[in-house]
Amino acid sequence: MTPEAKISALTTELRDTREAAADMIVTVISATATTPEYREAVAAAYDSIANGHLRSRVTAVLCRLVAERLRAG
C-alpha cells in the first residue's frame, strides 16, 4: 500500500470512528433526555464544550457532532 493510500484509509477510519462515537453518545443521551427541552439543554452544553470550555480540538469535533445530532432528533 502506498503512503497516500495508507493516509486515505486512516482518514476514512478516523471519520468512521468519530461518527460511531457520536452515534453512541447520542443514543445514551436520548435514552435519558426524554423531552425536547432537556435534549436542547444537553446540546447547548456540548456546544459550550466545543466552543472552548474544558476541551481539546478532538473533543470539540465530537461535541459538535453530538450537539448537531441531538438537535436533529
C-alpha positions, -999 to +999 in steps of 0.1 A: +000+000+000+014+034-009+018+061+017-011+080+001-034+050+002-025+044+039-033+081+047-066+078+028-075+046+046-066+061+080-086+092+073-116+071+064-112+051+096-109+082+117-141+097+102-160+064+107-148+061+143-158+097+151-192+092+136-197+059+155-187+076+188-211+105+182-239+080+175-232+060+207-232+092+228-264+104+213-281+070+219-272+071+256-283+107+259-315+101+240-324+073+264-323+097+294-332+131+278-368+123+272-381+159+264-371+182+236-362+209+262-338+185+280-322+174+247-317+211+238-301+218+272-277+189+267-269+200+231-262+235+244-238+221+270-220+202+243-218+234+222-203+252+251-176+225+255-170+226+217-166+264+219-136+262+242-147+253+277-128+222+290-119+207+257-092+197+232-096+200+194-106+164+192-132+168+219-146+199+201-152+179+169-170+152+188-191+176+209-202+195+178-213+162+161-233+152+193-250+186+196-260+186+159-274+151+162-293+158+194-309+188+177-318+168+146-337+144+169 
